[in-house]
Amino acid sequence: MKINFALKNITFNTRLKLISLLVGFYWLKTITAYAIDFDLGTKGLLQYILLILNPLAISIFLFSLSLYFKRKTLFLSTLLVFYLSLNMLLIANILYYREFSDFITFSTILSASKVSAGLGDSALHLLRYWDFIYILDVIAIPIFLFKNKNNLSQNLGQLRSHLMVSALAIIIFILNVTLAEIDRPQLLKRGFSNSYIVRGLGLGVFFSNDVKETYKINKIRQNASADQLDTVEQFINQHHIAPNPDYFGIAKGRNVITIHLESFQQFLIDFHLEDDKGQKHEVSPFLNSLYHHPDTLAFSNVFHQVKAGKSSDSELLMETSLFGLNQGAFFVKYGASNTQNALPHILSKKEGYTTAAFHGNDGAFWNRNNTYKQLGYQYWFDQSYLSKPTEENSFQYGLNDKVLFADSIQYLERLQQPFYTKYITATNHYPYQHLSGKESGFPHAKTKDQTINAYFSTVNYLDTSIKLFFDYLRDSGLLENSIIVLYGDHYGISHSRNPELAELLGKDKEEWTSYDNAMLQRVPYMVHIPGSQKGGIIDTFGGLIDSAPTVQHLLGLDTQTHIQLGQDLLASNRSQVVTLRTNGTFITPLVTSYGGKLYETKTGHDINEFENPYFLEIEQAKQLSAERLNISDQIQINDLLRFYTKHNLEALEPDKISYLKAFDRLKEIEAKAGDASTSLYHQKQGSTRELFKDITFQDKLTAHLQ
């Protein structure tokens, strides 16, 4: 019996029917990969609709282009090229994701030999028994089509019908983009996470956008040369300052534990919230006690300096002593490709530190999966290593902080000492209204803004989480041989909401100005050095960009050969011009330039740029800030640190770094070290996990009432 280009009783003897079949195959395979192989963190009806839509637009549009070729062979060839291309991209991403927990980029393809070298013997282990679903049609359909091409109808159809198919694809794409923008505004511009882009717009759009961005970046970098470092080095040398001998090396050889205090602002230190009954509640009692502790170097005038990259910008400032970008997030745009002489890299290569980061969210958020390799992190414990998220233990930005700290111990105790670790907390994240059950109960403020009202309760939760972690560090014995660096990453209350905050701060919202906004950009910055008795509250003006040289000097490390724009916060002759990322904005002890206006820093009074006693101060601060931003942009956009060798720092090989199976690697290192192991686990002859004691807000309330 003659088969008329049919599969059983379903015929595909016209071009439109054939295209419909291939669109269906590709859509089904993509949805399968979304469900089985990719962890996209899909939540809510809108995000599931996006998953259904995004494979359709690109496949229908590309396949429709083949309709415009009259010759049957050209039609089939073009159709197959597009079909196979989309499928190969899908399969490549599936295999890559299994090893690297991220999606394949154009840069990765260009360096395929390095990636395959990084896979090594594990390549075959990436295959799964269900992979035949992805591969079978890629082999069978080309053979089937060309074997039966004579059965394909010669009827080309009308041009109008071809245009309608292409138009349908465009309509679906516009709908897709609109819904994606509703779900996650500025998705492509800000980046956030590769997973978010794939979830919202699909693999094809993600890859196409990456090709475009890679081309733009490479075009700029092709013209860069080592000669451009001359200007950079001249500026760095001119502004380098010697460390304060009273503090240099006082923490030499100690572990470094950095804690990222999400959305925590300086005004919260010593702040008390008054409830309806007139009773005052200390919002962050533990951090307050730490701030005033004789072993804590506490800085009262440190500003965050971030822009669109928000939390990721703060990490960049803290660990590289360079600024983020004026537009977009550095981690997303350049993080995977730029050479970075970051603090984790410096400590691991020069001092033998083990480096690790912990976070309760998806590791791909802010492109951390790739950027951390360039920063020098050997281990990256994201949500995939911790408890499974539930409604009780997490929210949209990851696991709650107590869960993060508790779950991290099994890995922390296995790290060979000395180590450098970073904890990125998340519970105190906008919109601040997700605490429930035993964690609820801290009073809310009574303003007209619900975001402000709930902010203080999540701050209190964060504070308790930090206390519980400190208790663990003390009881396990880690605290005495470590320094703890704590910093607020950026503001928690935005400019538009600040006037509603005014009354809580003892101010009149009708008289609120850009000066008040500027002062609220201060964030806590503390370095706790147990047993040092070197603490105190220090009023010097600085920014997060000053952290890396400060920490290096405390550890007894010279910074003279490092390209860093920050200065040691403890040095006596340091500049106190705080440069913010927006051009023309800066803060000094005398003047503040913010929101297009100038103010006297101590009083907040308006000042005239040209008719005031601070004219010289303003001009010098303006020039210095412009130079800093220009130098930083030259370094970041042109990737100039790839040319720099004077620091004698061994180069990283990020393509050979994998963050999978990290726990197994830690145990292997421990076993190999034997009695020479320096891990806490070895020192205590077992796990210290039980030393972390969880206490809820209701537990504290009950204990207080008793």
N, C-alpha and C positions, 0 to 999 in steps of 0.2 A: 504494500500500500504506500502510495506517495505521500511523503510528509511535506506540506507546503509551508516550509520555514516555521514549523510549529513545535511547541512543547506540549505533547498530548493533544488536547482539543483547543488550546489557546494559540491563535495564530499571531505572528509578528511579521507580517509580510509588507507592512508599510513603515516608512521612516519614523513617523510619530509614535507608532506602537513600540518600535524598537527602542526609541529614546525613553519612552515611559518605563519599559522593562529595566533599562540600565539605571535610570534614576531610582527606581524602586530597590534594586539590588544595593546601590551605593548608600541609599538612605538607611536601609535595614542594617547594613554592616556598621555604619557609623553609629547608629543608635545602640547597637550591640556593644561596640567599643566604649561608648559613653557609660553604659550600664555596668560592664564587666571589668574593663581595663583601666579606665581613667577615673580618678577620684576628683570630681568637679565640685563637690560640696553643694549639690543642687538642693535648694529648699524653696518651697512655695510654688504655686500654680504657674506664675509668670515665668520662672526659670525653666520649668519643664516644657512650657510652650516654646521657649527659645531653643531648647534642645531639639524639639521636633522640627522647627522651622529652618534652623541654620544649615543643615546639609542640603536642603532643597534648592535654595536660591542659586548657589554656585554651580551645582550639578546641572540644573535645568538650563542655566545661561550658557555654560560651556558646551554642553551637548547640543544646544540649539544652533550654535555656530556652524556645526557640520551640515545643517539643513541647507545652507546657502551654496553648497557645492553640488553641481548638477551630476557630475560623473559619479557613478555608484562606488567605484574604488576609492575616490577621494573622500566621499561621504563616510564610508566605513573606516578608512584610515584615520581621518580627523576625529571621528567619534571615538575610536579605540585609543588614540593618543591621549585624549582628554580623560577617558574612563580609566585607563591604566595609570595616568599621572595622579589622579585623585586617589586611586586605590593604593598606589605605592606610597604616597604621602601618608595615608591612613596607617598602612602597615608599618612604615618606618617609625611613626609616632608611637604606635603600640609597643614595639620592641624597645624603643628608646625610653619610653616612660617607665617600663618595667625595671630598668636599670637606674635611671636618673631621676625618676619622679617628676619629670617635666616634659615639655613638648620640644620637638626638634626645631632648631632655628636655622636660618640660612648660613650663619657663621659656622654652625656645627657641621653642616654639610660640606662647607668649604674646607673644614679641617677634619674630614671623615677619617683619615688615617690615624690621627691622634685619638679620636673617639674610640675607634676599634681597638687601638692599643690599650686604652683604658678599660675596655671590656675584658680583654684577655680571654681566658678559658671559660668565662661565664657566658659568652655569647650564646652557645647552644642551650644553656639552662634558661634562657629567656623565653624559649618556645613553650607553648601550652597546648594541651590536646585539642582545645576548641579552635585553634588557629586555622584549621581547614576551612572554617566559615569565611575567613578573610582571604584565603588563597585560592580556593577551588574555582571560583568564577573568573579570577584573573587569568588562569590557565585555560579554562574550558571555553569561555566566551569568544576569545579571538579565533580559536580553532573552529568553533561552531559557526561563527559568522562567515568566515571566508570559505568554509566548506559548503555553506548553503547560500552564498551571496547571489547565485543565479535565481534563487527563489524569491529574492527581494523584489517587490513590485517596482516597475519603472516609473510609476506615477510619482512625480516629484511633489505634488501638492501645490497649493497656491502660495505666492510670496506672502500674502496677507496672513496666512496661517502660521508661516515661519516667524513673521514679525510678532504675532500674538504670543507665540511660545517665549520668545525673548522678552517681550513686555511682561509676561506673567512672572518670569524670573526676577525682573527688576522690581515689580510690585511686591513680591515676596521679600526681596532684599530690603526695600524701603521699610516695610512693616517690621522686619527683623531688627533693623538698625534702630527704629523708633522705640520698639519694646525694650531693646537692650539699653538704650539711653535712659528709659524710665527706670529700669532695674538698677543700672549702675552708671550715673552720669559721667561724661568725659572718659568713657572706657578706654578708647584708644589714646587719647591725649595724655592721660595720667598713668595708664598702664596697669597699676595696682598689682595684677597677677596674670601670668600667662593662662592660668586655669580660668580666670574670669573672662578673658577674651574668647577662649575656645568655647566656653559655656554659652556666652552671649552671641557670638558671631560665627563660630565654627572654625575648623582647622584651616580651611582654605583662606579665609579672611585673615586669620592670625598669621599664616605664613606669608601671604602677600604683603601685609603691613610690615612684617619683619624684613622682607626683602627690600622694601622701600627705605626703611630706616637704616638698614645695613649699608645700602648704597650711599645714602647721604653721609653717614658717618665715615665710611671708607674714602669717599671723595675728599672730605676735609683732611683726613689723616694722611692721605697720599702726599699731600703738600707739606706735611710737618717734617721737621728735621731736628737733630740734636742741637743745632745752633740756637734754636729757640729757647733752650735751657739757660743760655747765658744770662738773659734778662731775668729769668726766674731765680737763678742762683744768686745773682747780684742783689735782688730784693730780699731774699731769704737771709743772706749773710749780713746785710745791712740791719735787719731787724731781729737777728738772733740775740738772745740774752743768756747770760750765765745763770745756772741754778743757784738757789739760796743755799749756802753751805749748812745752814741749821737744819735743813730738811733733806738734803741730798743723800740718798741711800738708806734712809731710816727704815725702809720696808724691803730692803734687798733680799731676794730669794723667796719672798712670800708668795702665796697664791694670790691671784687677783680675781675677785668676784664682782662683776659689774651688774647692777640692777637698774633696769630701764623702768622708770615710774611713769606709766602711761597717763598722759594728759594731766599731770600733777603740776600745779603752779605754786610759786613761792608764797603767795598770800595765804595759802593753807597752813603754813607753818605757824603754830601757836594760835590758830583760828578756833574760835568757839562759836557754835551755832545755837541760837536761842530758840527754844520751842514755844508752843502756845501758852505754857504755864510759866514762862519766864525763866525756866531752868536752862543753864548753858551746858552744851555738850562739846567736849574736846573732839574735834574731827579726826585728827591724826596723832593720838597720844604717843605712840611708839616712835614715829619719825621725829616728833618734837623732842623726845628724850634723847634721841640719837643726835639731833641737831645741836643740843646743848651739852653733849657728852665731852668730857675732857680728852677723850681719845679721837674726837672727830674734828677734822678740818671742815668747817661749814662756811659756805660762801653765800652772802646775802644779796649780791648784785650780779648774778650770772644770768644771761639772756639766751634764749634757745637758738636763734639764728636760722631756723628752717623756713622752707617755702612750700612749694607744691608737693615735695616728697615727704613732708610731715615726718612720721616716725623714722622712715628710712633715711631721710636727711640728717636726723639727729644722730643716727648710728654712724653715718659717714663723717660728720663733724667730730664726733667723739673719738673715732678710731684712726682717721687719716689726717686730721687737722687741716682739712680742705673743705670748701663750701660745696653745697649741692648746686643745682642748676637754677637759673633765673626762671626757666619755664620747664615744666615736666620734672620727673623723678630721675635722678642720676642712677639709682639702682636699676630702674627699668630700662633706661636708654643706653647706659654705658657699663653697668655693673658687671655684666658677663664678660666683657672684652677688655676693659681698662686695667692696666697694671696699677696696683695700689700698694704703696709701702705702708701698710696698716699695722696697728699695734699688735694684733694677733700674729701676723707674719713676723714682725720684728722679734717678738718674745720667743716664738717657736724656733726661729732660725738662729738667733744669737744667744739665747739663754736656755734653750732646751725645754721650754714650756709646752705642755699639752694644751690645745685650744679647743673649746667647745661652746656652742650656743644652744639655748633652750627656749622654746616658745610653744604655746598651746594652740597655735593656729596652723593653717596649711603652709607648708614650707615654701610654696611657690609665691606666696603673697609678697608683694614688693620685689619679686624676682630674687628673693634671698637664696633660693637653691643654687643659683649660679653666682651671685655676687659674693657670697660667703667664701667661695673657693678662691676668689681673687683677693679677699681680705686676709686669707691665711687660716681659716677655720678648718681644723682636721675633722671635727665631728659637728653634726648639726642635727639636734634632736627636736624635731617638730612634732606636730600633733600625731603623726603616724606612729610615733614611739610611745605615746602616752595613752591614757584611758580613752575609751571610745566616747565621743561626745554624746550627751543626752540633754534633755531639756533641763534636768536638774543640775548638771555640772558644767554647763557651757552656755554660750550665746553666740551671736553671729560672727564675732571676731575671735572665737576660740574657747578653749577650756578656761574655767575660772582659775584665778591665781593660786589658790590653795592646792588645787589639783595639780597644777603645773609644778609647784615646789615639791609636793609629796611624791609625785610620779618621777621626778627627775633624780631622786636620790639614788635609785638603783644604778644610774649611769654616772652620776657625780662621784660616788664612792669608788668607782672603778678607774677613774682617771689617774694616771701617773702624775705625781706632784714633782715640781710646782706646776700649777695649771692656771690658765686664763679662761674664765667662763663669763658668759653674758646671759642674763635672764631677761626676756622681754615679757613684761606683764601685759594683761589685756583687759581685765575686768573693768577698770576705770576708763572705759572707752565710751564715747558718744554712742547711743543716747542716754546712758546712765540709768536705765529704768528696768533692769532685768533681775534684780535680787528678789528671791522669794523664799518661802519656807523658813527654816531656821536661820537663814542669813538676813532676813528682813527685820526691820524694827528700828533701825537708826532713823531719827527724825528727818523729815524733809524740810527744806526751807519753804517760806510762804510768799514767794514772789509770784508774778503773773506768768512766769516762764517755767514750764514743767521740767525742761532740761536742767535749768539751774537748780531747781528744787531737789531733783534726784541726785545731782552731782555729788553732794556731800556724803550720801550713804555709800556710794561705790568707792569714794576716797577712803572712807572708814574701813571698808572691806579690804582694800589694798593695804592699808596700814596694818591691819591685823595679820594679813598674809605675810607681810615682811617680818613682823614680830615672830611669828611661828617659825619662819625660816631661820631667823637669827637664833632662836632658841635651839633649833636643831644643830646649827653650826657650833654653838657653844657646847651642847651636850655631847656632840660627836668628837669634839677636839679640833675641828677644822678652823674655828674662828681665830684662835690664838696665833695661827700661822698664816693668816690671810689678811688682806686689806679689802674692804668693801667700798666700792664706788657706786654711789646712788645719784641718779640724775632724772629730772623731769624732761620729757622729750619735746613737749610743745604745750601751747595753751590748751586748756580744757573747755573754757568758755570763749566763744568767738566774739569778735568786735561787735557784731550786730546785737548780741545779747548782753554785752557788758553794762549798758545803762540800767538794766533790770537788776544787775548785781550790785549796783552802786550803794543802795541803802544798807546792804549787809556789810559793806566796807566802810560805813560811816560817811558816805558822800551823797551829794544831791545829783540825781540822774539828769536834771535839767542843766546842770553845769558840767556835765561829763565832756571831756575833750579827747583829742588824739593823744595828748600827754598821758592821760589815765590809761588809755589802751596800751601805750608804750610800756608803762610801768608794769602792766599785767603780763608782759612777755618774759618777766623774770621767772626762772624755774629753780628748784632746789638743786644744788650740786654739793655733795658731801663725800669726803674720803675718810672712812673709819679705819683707824690703825690701832687695833687692840694693844694695850699696854704701853703705848708711846707717850701718853701724857703731853702730846704736842698739839692738842686740839685748841679750838677757839673759833669764834665767829669773825670772819674776815670780810671786810667791806669793799675790797678791790672790785672794780668793774671788769667783767670778762664775759666770755661766751663758751658754749660747748666746744668750740674749736680749740680752746685752750687746754682741754682735758688730756690729750695724748702726751704732750711734753711735760705736763704736771706729773702724770703717773710715771712716765719714764724716769724722771728725775728722782721721784720718791723711791723707785726701784734701783737707783744708782746707775742709770744708763745715760750715756752721753747722747745728745740730740743734734749736735752740731752738723753732722753729715746728712741729716734727714730733711726732706723738703716738707716743712710744716709751716703753716701760716699763723698758728697759735703760739702763745707764749706762756711760760710757766706761771700759774696763778700765784705762786708763792714768792716769785722773784721780786726784789724791791724796786728795780728800775724798769719794770714792764710798762708798756703802753696801756692806758685805760680807755682807749677808743674801742667801743664795741661796734663792729660792723654788722649790720643786719643784711639779709640777702637781697632785699629790694633796694635798687639803686637810689642813692641819696638819703638813705635812712641810717642813722647811727646814734649812739648814746655814749656820753662821757659823764664824768662826775659833775661837769659844769653845764653842758648843753645837751639837749635832746632834739634830734631832727626826725620827725615822724609824721606821717599823714600829710606831708607837704607843708608842715609848719615847724617853727622853731620855738623851743621852750627852755626856760631855766630848769635844770634837772632837780634842784633842791626844792623849788617852790611850785613849779608847773606854770609859772607866769609866761605869757607870750613875750618873745623878744624879736627885735628887728634884725635881719641879717647884717645890715650895713651900719646901723646906728646903735651900737651896743659895745660894752667892754669886752665881749667875747668874740669879736670879729676874727681875730687871728686863730683862736681855738677852733672856730667853726670851719675856717678855710683849711686848716691843717687836718682836721678830722674828715672833712669831705674828700680831700685829696688822698689821704691814707686809705680810706674806705674804698674809694674808686680803684686804687692800685691793687688792693687786696683782692677785690672781686675780679679784676681783669687778670691778675696772675693766676688765680684759681681757675677761671674759665679757660685760659690758655692751656693749663695743665690737663684739665678734664676733657675738653673738647678735642684736643689734639693728641691725647694719650701720651704726654711727654715723658712720663715716668718710665716708659719702656726704654728710653735712651739713657736713663740715669744709672750710674754704677758706683759713684763715690761712697755710697753707704756700705759697700761690700756685703750686700745682702743677697743670699742665694735665691735665685729666681724660683717662683712657684711653677708647678705644672698642673693647672686646674683641670685640664682635660683628663688627667689620670686620677682625679679625686672622685670618689663615690661616697655618698652619705648613707647608702644602704648597708644593712647588716653590721651596723656600728657596734652593737652590743657584743656580737661574736668577736669582732676585732679587738675590743677592749679585753675580753676574757683571754684571747690568744696571747696578747701582749703580757698580761698578768702571769699567765702560765709560763711563758718563755722567760720572764724576769726571775721567777722563783723567789728566793729569799731577798733578792735585790729590789723587789717591787716596792714602790713608794706610795701605792694607792691606799686610801683610807680602808678599803675593804681588807687588804692584806694586813694593815696595822691592827685592825680590830678583830681579825680572824673570822670575818663574817659580815653580814649586812647590818647597816645601821638604820634601815628604813623605819623600824619601830620607834626610833627616837623622835620622829616627827609627829607631834600631837596636834590634831585638828580641834579647834575650838570655834564654835559658831557664835554669831551675835547673840542668839537666844541663850546659849550656854553662859556667856559673859553676863548677860542681864540677870539670869537666875542666880549666878554666884554672887553678884553684887547685892541682890535683894536679900540673900541669906546672910 
